[in-house]
Amino acid sequence: MITVGKLYPHLDLKKWSLIFSVGVGLTIAGAISLSYRWMPGLTMSLVGVAMITFSAVMVVKLVIKTLAPEYGDRVVETLHRRYELGRGPKIVVVGGGTGLATLLRGLKKSTGNLTAIVTVADDGGSSGRLRKEMGVLPPGDIRNCLVALADSEPLMARLFEYRFPEGDPTGLGGHTFGNLFIATMSAITGDFEEAVKESSRVLAVRGRVLPPTLENVILIAQCQGGGVVYGESTIGKCGARIEKVSLQPGNPQALPEALQSIAEADAIVLGPGSLFTSVIPNLLVAGIRDAIQESRVPRIYVCNVMTQPGETDCFTAADHVKAITDHAGRGIIDYVLINSGAVPPKVAEKYGLEGAYPVKIDSDRLEPFGIRIIEEDLISNMDYARHDPARLAEAVLRIVSMDDKSLRTRVS
């Protein structure tokens, strides 16, 4: 703990305290002089106020620079930036995976009032192992979103994303440090929600990351032809078009904090992310679905750039929207935001070899849903077919800032 005494030598607080005291004295003396109509009293008061203000600002800057040296000489700029972010719109984003993290990276530069509601149905990879071995909710998607919202030093974010190499002699191969940290914190606190909150503090997260439910849910998919598969990691291996997904247990209780965030939101964004394994699972929690349905703020669905092999083969934009409305009901989406930018040929060819193709915009099939269709070039300039964080965030914020509510058509 740093005491005021220990700060004295570094901050020279005595000097600034003296200047502050002199300023107070001049201000009082000037005020008294003015009461006797002695005009120099006005000058004394102004000088006193200036000394008080200047010394107070210097003390605040020096204390912050000492307690938070990473800000360097950008203390005032940083405080101003945080103030502006605190005035940003309250946006709730719903989904999971890398798609949601991409959106969060863009939005956090414009608002600090972000809440990510992230699926906990994952049962594969590091998350699946921790779920089985430690009995914790899968931390992987939540970790991705925490890192995306992190305002910490880059090294800390890299630490959370570090994956131990396969075959590691310690038995940690395949695990990410962040997953292990959240799982361990959950074991220590006995509460997964508290573990996520503590991890958020470590990463200095802008906003909040919440699970839709704290129940240990399993994702189930019914495939065309009657096949049924259990577990998020097996959904893509269904071998046929997915007709419906559900959760087991069938009626998990929604997290109260997630419901409160939805109720207080200025906008709600679904996706981007895997349709049946990231976006829809959140909507299968009845409380979350109903809260979004009842909301009267813009509700935006961000359609994926590419189809996902084994999950959304041959899906158009309308197919994505139909899947959501089939599971959550019509009227849960006001806007559908679709990428209209061309995927570079070399990138498209690489994805094509894996069975993934750009999602087609079929406006004629979208119009009957009563949803406002917004097409924008949202593609990243990198060598992969994903949304660009900045472009996507700007597009979402433009929708949020729209004042004409007649543009939104709700279908009951």
N, C-alpha and C positions, 0 to 999 in steps of 0.2 A: 504494500500500500504506500502510495506517495503522499507525504505530508506537505503542508504549506511550507514548513521550515526547510525541507529538502529542496523545495522549488526555489527558495529565495536566491541562492547563489547564481542559479542559471537564468532565472527570469528577471532578476534585479527588481523584485516587486516593491522594495522600499522606495526606489526612485519614483516608480509610477504611482505609488500610494501618496507620496509627497506631492507630486504634481496634481493628483486628484484632489487632495485636501486643499491645496492652494486655490484650485479652480472653484471648489465649493465656497471657500472664504471670499474670493473675488465676487462670485455670483451673489452671495448674501449681502456683501458690502455695497455692491452696485444697486441691489434692490432697495436697500435702506437709503442710499443717496438719492435715488429717483423719487422716493417718497418725500424728500425735502426739495425736489425740483432741481437737484444739482446734476446738470446734463452729462458730465463725465461719468456719472454712474451707469449710463447705458453702455458705454464702452467697456467699463469694468465687468458688467454682467455678461456681455457677449464674449469677452476674453475668457471669463470663468467657465462659461458653458463649453467653449471650444476646448479648454484644457481638460474638463471632465470627460468630454466625449472622446478626445484623442487618447487619453490615458486608459480609459475603459476598453477601447478597441485594441490597444496595444497589449493590455493584460490578457484579454480573451485570446488574441492571436498567439501570443507566446505560450499560454497554458496549453492550447490545442496543439501547437507545434511540438510541445514537450510530450504530451500524452499520446499524440497521434502523429509521429514524425513522418509517416508515409505521405502526408499531405504537403509537406515541404512549405513552400511559399504560397501555396494555393488554398490557404485556409478560408479566406473570404469567398473565393470562387466556389469552393467545395460546399460551404454552408449555403450559399445562394442557390447552387445547383440542387441541393437536397430540399431546399424550401420549394423550389419550382416543381420538383418531382412529386413532392407531397401534395401539391395542388392539382396534379394530373387526375384524369378520370379513373374511377374504380372499375377495373376490368377483371372479369372472371374468365379464365380459360380452362377448357375441359378436354381431357384426352390423355396422352401418354406418349412415350417413345421419343425419338429424335425430332419428329415433326413439331411437337409441342415445344420442345426446347428451343427450336429455331425461332418460333414466334416470340417466345419469352425474351430471347437475346435482343430482338428488335424493340419490343415494347418497353423494356426496362430503361431505355434511353429517353423515354418520353413521360413515363409515369412511375411512381414508386408504389402506387396503390394497386398492386397485382396480386391475384390469388389464383394459383394453379390447383385444380382438382384433378388428381392423377390416379389412374386405375391401379388397383392392387390385385389384379387377376393373374399376373405373370407367374409361370411355374417352370420356366426354363433357365438354363445357364446358371450364373452365379446366384441370381435371385431365387431360382427354384431350389438350389442346393441348400441355401440358408433357410428357406421356408421349411424344408423337410428336416434339416438337422437341428435347427435352433427354434423352430416353431414360431418364427416371426413373420410378419407380412412381408411380401417381396419388396425390397428397397430399390431395385434397379431404376425404374422409371422415375421414381421420386428423386433419386440421386441425380439423374440427368437434369431435372428441372431445377434442383437446388444449385447445381454448378452453373446452369444457364443464367440464374438470377443473382449469382454471387457478385459481391462488390469487394471481395477480398483480394489479396495479392495473387497474381497469376500462379505462383508456385503452390499455393494452397489448393486452388482449383485443379491444378495438374495432379496434385497428390490424391485428391478424391477420385480422379479419373484413372489413376494408375491401375493397370491390370497385371496381376502376377502371372508370369509365363507358365504355360501348360507344362506339366512335369516337374514343377517346383518341388524340391525335396521336403519342404515344410508342409506340403499338402494344401497349400493355398492356391495352387495353379488354377487359373480361370477366374478367380475372384478379383473384384476391384476393391481398392482400399476403402472407397466411400461406402460400398455395400457392407463391408465388414464393420466400419465405424458405426453406421446406423444400426446394424444388427446388435453390436455390442452395447451401444447406448440404450437400445431397447431392453436388453437383458438387465442392464444396471438399474434403469429407472422402472422397469416393469411395465412400461407404457410406450407403445410404438409412436403415438402422437407426440408425446413428450420428447422422444428420441429425435423426431424430425425437427421439432422446435429447437432443440439444443444444437443440432447439426446446422440449422439455419443461422444460429448465432455465430458459430465457428466460421462460416463462410460469409458472414455479413450480407445476408440475402436481402435484396430489395423486394419486399412483398412477402407472400406466404405460400407454402406448398402444403396441401392437405390431401389425405386420402378421402374418397367418397364415403367409405365405411371402414370400420375397424374389424369387421368380421372376416373370417378366413374363407373367402369365396373361391369357387371353382367355376371356370367358364366352360360351358357345354355348347356344342354346335350341332345342329341338325342339318344334314346335307341332302341335296337333291337325290332322290332314289331311296331315301329312308335311312341312310347311314347316320350314326351318331358318334361324335368324338368328344373326349373329355380332356380338358386342360388347354390353356392358352397356347402352349408350345406345339400342340398337335393340330391346331385349327387349320394351318396351311397345308396339312397333309391329308385333308379330308378326301381329296381325289374327285370331288364333284362341287358344283356350285353350292355355296352356303345359303340356306333358306332362312335360318333363324338361329340366334344365340340366346342363351339364358344363363342364369347364375344358380349355383347351389351353395348355400340354401337360397330358396327362391325369393325371400323377402328380407334382405339384409337391412339393418337400421342405418339410416344416413347419419353422417357425422354432423352434429349441431353447428359447429363452426362453418362447415361448408354451406349449410343451408342459410346461415346468417349472411355469409359473403354474397350468395346469389341474391338474397333479398335486398342487399344494400348496393348492388352493382349498378353501374351506369351502362354497361354492355356485357354481353356473354358471348364467348367465342367457343365454338366446337371445332376441335382439330387445329391444324392438320395432324394426321397420324393414321396408323392402320385402322381401317374402318371397323372391322369386327372384333379386333383385339385391343384397341386403345380408346376409341371414341365411344362406341356403343356400350361397352361394359359399364361405364359410368352412368349411362342413362337407364340401365337395368336396375339401379338402386332407386326404388320408387320415390323416395323423398327427394332425391336430386332431380329426377325427371319432372315430378310435379311442380317443384319450385321453379324450374326453368319454364315450364308451360305457363305458369301463373305470372311470370315476370312481364313487365310492360316496357322493357328497355330493348334496344336493338339486339337481336340474337342472330349471330353470324356463323355460318358454317363455311370453313375454309376447306375446299376440296383438294385432294391430293394432286400432285403434279403427274405422278405415274401410277399405273395399276400395280398391284402387288401379286406376284405369282402365288397361286394356290389359295389366295384369299379374295381378290377382286379381279380375276381374269376377265378381260373384255368388258369391264365396267365402264360406263360413260358417267358424266357428271350427274345425269338424272338417276342413274342406278345407285349412285352413292346417296343422293338425297332420299330416294325411295326406301333404301335400307334403313336409314335413320327414322323416317316417319313411320315405317312399318313397325319398328320397335318402340318408338317413343310417342307416336301420335302426330297427326298433322297439326300445324300451328306452332311447332317447337322451333322453327327456323323462319326468320324474316328475310335474311339475305344469304345468298350463296356466292362466295368469292372464288372465282376460277382463274387459273393461270391461262393467259392467251399467248404468252411468249413461246417462241419456238425453241425446242430442245436442240442443241447443237448436234449435227449429224453423227459425229464420232461418239458423243455421249449416248445418243439414242441407239446407236449400233451396239454399244457395250451393254446397255440395259436390255436390248432385244435378245441378246444371247442368253439372258437369264429369264426371259419370258415376261419382261415388264415393258409397257408401252405408254406413251402420253395419254392422259385421260381426255377423251373427246368431249367437246362442248355441244350438247344436243339441246339447244334452247327450246325447240318445239315441244320436247317432252318435259322440260322444266316448267314451262309457263303454266300448265294446269295446277301446279302446286301453289300458285299464288305467292311465289317468292320473288323478290327483286334480284335479278341476275346482274352481277358485276364482274366484268372481264377485264383483267389487267395483266400486263407483263410482270410477272412475279418471279421469274426464273433466276436462279443464281448464275453468276458468270464463272463459277468454279467448274471443275471437271466432273461434276455429278449433277443429276437432275433433281434438284431440291429447290424449295423456296429461298429467296434471298431474305435474310432477317429484316433488313432495313426497308426494302420495298414492301414486304408483307405487313410490317408494322404500320407503315405510312398508309397503306390501303385500309387497314382496319380502323385506324384513327380517323380517317376521312369519313368513314361510315358513322362512327361514333359521334362525330361533330355535326352530322346532318341535323337540321332543325325541323325540316318538313316531315312531320310524322305521317302525313298522308301517303308518303312513299312506301310505308310499310303496310302490307296487306296481311291480315291475320286470317287464317282459315280455321274455322271451328269444326 
